[in-house]
Amino acid sequence: MLLSQSLFETMPIMRVFRLSRVSTLRFFAGVCIVAMLSLLVGACAGGNGAEVEDYQEAIYQPEYAVGFEILGADGRQSAVIVTKAPWQGADSLAATRLFVHRGDEPLPANFRGQVLEGEARRIVCMSASHVAMLDALGAVDRVVGVSGINLVCNAKVQARRDSIADVGYDGNIDYERLVSIGADLVLLYGVNGASGMEGKLRELGISFMYVGEYLEESPLGKAEWLVALSEVVGKRTDGKAVFDAIPQRYDHLKAIATTATERPRVMINTPYGDSWVMASTDSYVARLIRDAGGDYIYKENTSRQSLPVSMEQAYQLTSSADVWLNVGQTTSLAELLRLLPKFAGTKPVVSGQVWNTILRATPSGANEYWESASIHPDLVLQDLILIFHPDLLPSAPFTYYKNLQ
């Protein structure tokens, strides 16, 4: 209708009356066809002129996380979750978007991302950390598939493991099973590039969302991804409430650590393959050490990524440290020294201050630290304070760390 009105307004009126009867009929037929096509295209595109540019209003702007934001449009219930850095080294062009479509609102005509209708009720988690996030939101019952059921610690998942599909690993995914369980959302992560599952999921019409909490350097930034997942399960208010309590507990513990009179020097890691990598001074682990009242020993790396050091330098650093953390997969000092016999005389080994995140690990390879520590930075901080300054929290329990004997 708007199109035909526009045509009449731009055509001289005398010209209309001079048209022959046939020409007039042809003219009106053409106008009707164009108008009908315009309406049809508008309907297919979402109607009501909805554009993706309308979704620029910040529904949730993270305070600590840098990898996501949730956008909305004035007067609409639907939302767009933007994952800014889906994988390590990703630039702004790699950002992915998931449109959470609610009610009978129109889809943006020019939206090029994924679309989730309503809220996710059947979710596949490609990382155990996704399971922990959903559990914190009271939505772990929506998990219908995981990548490696034996690598999941969550008791609720294990209690119904017979009804949860193990879909395999990136590069060896059982897509037939993935389809059979009726998943409406797959939570992905990327390492050095896009997940290899992307193309097949698009082909199958299964929506996906990247969860990049592991890329956050801020301990509280990792936990804030809870809010992103709360949006897809329709628990936005709950998600904010769950997260808001975490910085309060973290800051309380951090304040306790500031009362310590000494700061022990802290070494981290063991060789992985042929490389012994050390985190930067602004990394997740360095921040936790600092907030717990420790002194991260390797100050040369001020970049935004971990860097390798030589075995000789690693030995010198360890010899100068008071505490040694995160020693790979080892579960005892004997096992550690079989791998690194030269380190037997280093200060942390001699004083018995070697600690690893294996307190809640299982024989099958599952480890609670890798599953839930990202959403419980307060508990990780508490463990580190107990290691560095045990007198400050005399009655607190350990959650993740264990002293190697």
C-alpha positions in Angstrom: 0.0 0.0 0.0 2.8 2.4 0.8 4.4 1.6 -2.5 1.2 2.3 -4.6 0.6 5.5 -2.7 4.2 6.6 -3.4 3.8 5.9 -7.1 0.6 8.0 -7.3 2.2 10.9 -5.4 5.1 11.0 -7.9 3.1 10.7 -11.1 1.5 13.9 -12.6 -2.2 13.6 -12.2 -3.1 14.6 -15.8 -0.7 11.8 -17.0 -2.9 9.3 -15.2 -6.1 10.4 -16.9 -4.4 10.3 -20.3 -3.6 6.6 -20.0 -5.6 4.3 -22.2 -7.9 1.8 -20.5 -5.5 -1.1 -21.3 -2.5 0.9 -20.0 -4.4 1.8 -16.9 -5.3 -1.9 -16.2 -1.7 -2.9 -16.8 -0.5 -0.1 -14.6 -2.8 -1.1 -11.6 -1.9 -4.8 -12.1 1.8 -4.0 -11.9 1.3 -1.9 -8.8 -0.6 -4.7 -7.1 2.0 -7.3 -8.0 4.8 -5.1 -6.7 2.9 -4.3 -3.6 2.1 -8.0 -2.9 5.8 -8.9 -3.5 6.9 -6.2 -1.2 4.6 -7.4 1.6 5.7 -11.0 1.0 9.4 -10.1 1.2 8.7 -8.0 4.3 6.9 -10.9 6.0 9.7 -13.3 5.1 12.3 -10.9 6.4 10.5 -10.6 9.7 8.0 -7.8 9.2 7.5 -4.6 11.0 10.8 -3.3 9.6 12.9 -5.1 12.3 16.7 -4.6 11.7 19.6 -6.1 13.5 20.8 -2.5 14.1 17.7 -2.0 16.3 19.4 -4.3 18.9 22.0 -1.9 20.3 20.5 -1.4 23.8 22.7 -2.9 26.5 20.6 -5.4 28.4 23.7 -6.5 30.3 27.1 -4.9 30.0 29.6 -7.0 31.9 31.6 -5.4 34.7 34.5 -7.9 34.6 34.2 -10.0 31.5 35.4 -8.6 28.1 34.2 -11.5 25.9 30.5 -11.0 25.7 27.5 -8.6 25.9 23.8 -8.9 25.8 21.9 -6.5 23.6 18.2 -5.7 23.2 15.9 -3.3 21.4 13.5 -0.8 22.9 10.2 -2.4 23.9 11.2 -5.9 22.7 11.7 -9.1 24.7 14.2 -10.8 22.3 17.9 -10.4 22.8 21.2 -10.8 21.0 24.1 -12.4 22.8 27.4 -11.3 21.2 30.5 -13.4 21.8 33.3 -10.9 21.0 36.3 -13.2 21.1 35.1 -16.8 20.4 38.6 -18.2 20.4 42.2 -17.3 21.3 43.6 -14.7 18.9 40.2 -13.9 17.4 39.7 -10.3 16.2 36.5 -8.3 16.1 35.5 -9.8 12.7 35.2 -13.2 14.4 32.5 -12.1 16.8 29.5 -14.5 16.8 25.9 -13.7 17.6 22.9 -15.7 18.9 19.5 -14.2 18.6 17.2 -15.3 21.5 13.8 -15.0 19.9 10.9 -14.5 22.2 7.2 -14.1 21.6 5.8 -13.1 18.2 8.4 -10.4 17.7 9.9 -10.1 14.2 13.3 -11.5 13.4 15.8 -8.9 12.3 15.7 -8.9 8.5 19.5 -8.7 8.1 20.5 -10.9 11.0 23.3 -13.4 10.0 23.9 -15.3 13.3 22.2 -18.2 15.1 18.6 -18.1 16.3 17.3 -19.8 19.4 13.5 -19.9 19.7 12.4 -19.0 23.3 14.9 -20.6 25.6 17.2 -23.6 25.4 15.6 -26.7 27.0 17.8 -29.5 25.5 21.5 -28.5 25.6 24.7 -30.2 24.6 27.9 -29.0 26.5 31.2 -29.5 24.7 33.1 -28.4 27.9 32.6 -29.6 31.5 32.7 -26.0 32.6 29.4 -25.4 30.7 27.8 -28.1 32.9 29.0 -26.3 36.1 27.5 -23.0 34.9 24.1 -24.6 34.1 24.2 -26.3 37.5 24.8 -22.9 39.2 21.7 -21.6 37.4 19.5 -24.5 38.4 19.3 -25.7 34.8 21.6 -28.7 34.7 18.6 -30.9 34.1 18.5 -29.4 30.6 21.8 -31.1 29.7 21.1 -33.9 27.2 24.6 -34.3 25.8 28.2 -33.9 26.7 31.6 -34.3 25.2 33.1 -37.1 27.3 30.7 -38.3 30.0 33.6 -39.7 32.1 35.2 -36.3 32.2 32.2 -34.7 34.0 32.2 -34.6 37.8 28.7 -33.2 38.3 26.7 -35.6 40.5 23.4 -34.7 38.9 24.7 -35.5 35.4 26.4 -38.7 36.6 23.1 -39.8 38.3 21.4 -39.8 34.9 24.3 -40.6 32.7 22.4 -43.4 30.9 20.0 -40.8 29.5 22.7 -38.3 28.5 24.4 -38.7 25.1 28.2 -38.7 24.9 28.5 -37.0 21.5 32.3 -37.4 21.2 35.0 -34.8 20.7 35.5 -32.0 18.1 36.8 -33.8 15.0 35.1 -37.1 15.9 31.5 -36.1 16.7 28.6 -38.5 16.5 26.2 -36.3 14.6 23.6 -39.0 14.2 23.3 -39.2 18.0 23.4 -35.4 18.3 20.3 -35.2 16.0 18.5 -38.1 17.7 18.6 -36.4 21.1 16.8 -33.3 19.8 19.3 -30.7 21.0 18.2 -27.1 20.5 21.5 -25.6 21.5 25.1 -26.7 21.4 27.6 -24.8 23.7 30.9 -24.6 21.9 34.4 -23.3 22.6 37.2 -22.5 20.2 40.9 -22.9 20.8 42.9 -21.3 18.0 40.1 -21.0 15.6 36.4 -21.8 15.0 35.1 -25.1 16.2 35.1 -27.8 13.5 31.4 -28.4 14.4 30.1 -25.1 13.0 29.5 -26.2 9.4 27.7 -29.4 10.3 25.6 -27.7 12.9 24.5 -25.1 10.4 23.7 -27.9 7.9 21.6 -29.7 10.5 19.8 -26.6 11.7 21.0 -26.9 15.3 21.8 -23.6 17.0 25.1 -23.0 18.7 26.7 -20.5 21.0 30.4 -20.0 21.8 31.2 -19.7 25.5 34.6 -18.1 25.9 35.0 -17.9 29.7 38.4 -19.7 29.5 39.8 -16.7 27.6 39.0 -14.2 30.4 42.0 -13.1 32.4 40.0 -11.7 35.3 38.9 -14.4 37.8 35.5 -12.6 38.2 35.3 -12.2 34.4 35.3 -16.0 34.0 32.5 -16.3 36.5 30.4 -13.5 34.8 29.8 -15.8 31.8 27.1 -17.3 34.1 24.9 -14.3 33.0 25.4 -15.1 29.3 24.1 -18.6 29.9 21.3 -17.4 32.1 19.9 -15.5 29.0 19.6 -18.7 26.9 17.9 -20.7 29.6 15.4 -17.9 30.4 16.9 -17.1 33.8 18.3 -13.6 33.4 17.3 -12.4 36.8 18.5 -15.5 38.5 21.8 -15.4 36.6 22.5 -11.8 37.8 21.7 -12.7 41.4 23.9 -15.8 41.3 26.8 -13.8 39.9 26.4 -10.7 42.1 27.1 -12.8 45.2 30.5 -14.0 43.8 32.4 -10.6 43.7 31.2 -10.0 47.3 32.7 -13.2 48.6 35.8 -12.7 46.5 36.5 -9.2 47.6 35.9 -10.2 51.2 38.6 -12.8 51.0 40.9 -10.5 49.1 40.6 -8.0 51.9 41.6 -10.7 54.4 44.7 -11.5 52.3 45.9 -7.9 52.4 46.4 -8.2 56.2 49.3 -10.7 55.6 52.7 -9.3 56.6 54.7 -11.4 54.1 54.1 -12.5 50.5 55.6 -15.9 49.6 57.1 -16.2 46.1 55.1 -18.5 43.9 56.2 -20.7 41.0 53.8 -22.5 38.7 53.5 -25.3 36.1 55.7 -28.1 34.8 56.7 -28.9 31.3 54.0 -29.7 28.8 55.5 -31.6 25.9 58.8 -29.9 25.2 57.7 -26.5 26.7 57.5 -25.0 30.2 55.2 -22.1 29.7 54.8 -19.3 32.2 51.8 -17.0 32.5 51.9 -13.3 32.1 51.9 -10.9 35.1 48.3 -9.9 34.3 47.0 -13.4 33.7 44.2 -15.3 35.5 46.6 -17.3 37.7 48.9 -14.3 38.4 45.9 -12.2 39.5 44.7 -14.9 41.9 48.2 -15.3 43.4 48.4 -11.6 43.9 44.9 -11.3 45.4 45.7 -14.2 47.8 48.7 -12.4 49.1 51.4 -14.1 47.1 54.2 -12.9 44.8 54.2 -14.4 41.3 57.8 -15.1 40.7 58.0 -14.7 36.9 57.8 -11.0 36.2 59.5 -10.9 32.8 56.3 -11.8 30.9 54.2 -8.7 30.7 52.5 -9.7 27.5 48.9 -10.9 27.1 49.9 -14.6 26.6 51.9 -17.4 28.2 55.5 -17.7 27.1 57.9 -20.6 27.2 61.0 -20.6 29.4 64.1 -22.9 29.3 64.4 -25.8 31.7 67.4 -24.0 33.3 65.4 -20.8 33.9 62.5 -22.9 35.2 64.9 -24.6 37.7 66.3 -21.3 38.9 62.8 -19.9 39.3 61.6 -22.9 41.3 64.7 -22.9 43.5 63.9 -19.3 44.4 60.2 -19.9 45.1 58.6 -20.6 48.4 55.5 -22.4 46.9 55.1 -24.4 43.7 51.6 -24.7 42.2 49.8 -26.5 39.4 52.3 -29.2 38.7 50.6 -30.9 35.7 48.9 -34.2 36.2 51.1 -35.4 39.0 49.5 -36.7 42.2 52.5 -37.2 44.5 56.0 -35.8 45.0 57.5 -39.1 44.0 55.7 -38.9 40.6 56.7 -35.3 40.1 60.4 -36.1 40.9 60.4 -39.0 38.5 59.6 -36.5 35.8 61.9 -33.8 37.1 64.6 -35.5 39.2 66.8 -32.4 39.1 64.2 -30.5 41.1 64.4 -32.7 44.2 66.6 -30.1 46.0 64.5 -27.0 45.2 63.1 -25.1 48.1 59.3 -25.9 47.6 60.0 -29.6 47.4 62.3 -29.6 50.4 59.8 -27.6 52.5 56.8 -29.6 51.3 55.1 -26.7 49.6 54.1 -28.3 46.3 50.4 -28.1 45.6 48.1 -29.3 42.8 44.5 -29.0 41.8 43.7 -32.6 42.3 41.6 -32.7 45.5 38.5 -33.6 43.6 39.8 -35.6 40.7 38.5 -39.0 39.6 40.3 -42.1 38.2 38.4 -41.6 35.0 40.1 -38.2 34.4 37.4 -35.9 35.6 38.6 -33.0 37.7 36.3 -30.6 39.6 38.8 -27.8 39.3 38.6 -27.7 35.5 34.8 -28.0 35.7 33.7 -25.5 38.3 36.7 -23.3 39.4 35.8 -20.8 36.7 32.5 -19.9 38.4 34.0 -20.2 41.9 37.0 -17.9 41.9 36.2 -17.1 45.5 36.8 -20.8 46.4 40.1 -20.9 44.4 41.1 -17.7 46.2 40.3 -19.3 49.5 42.5 -22.3 48.7 45.4 -20.1 47.8 45.1 -18.0 51.0 45.1 -21.3 52.9 48.3 -22.2 51.2 50.1 -18.9 51.5 48.7 -17.7 54.8 47.0 -20.6 56.7 46.6 -18.6 59.9 44.3 -16.1 58.2 41.5 -18.8 57.5 42.1 -21.3 60.3 38.8 -23.2 59.9 38.2 -23.0 56.2 38.3 -26.1 54.0 40.2 -26.7 50.8 38.0 -27.1 47.7 40.5 -27.8 44.8 44.1 -27.8 46.0 45.9 -30.7 47.6 49.4 -30.8 49.1 51.6 -33.4 47.4 53.3 -35.8 49.7 
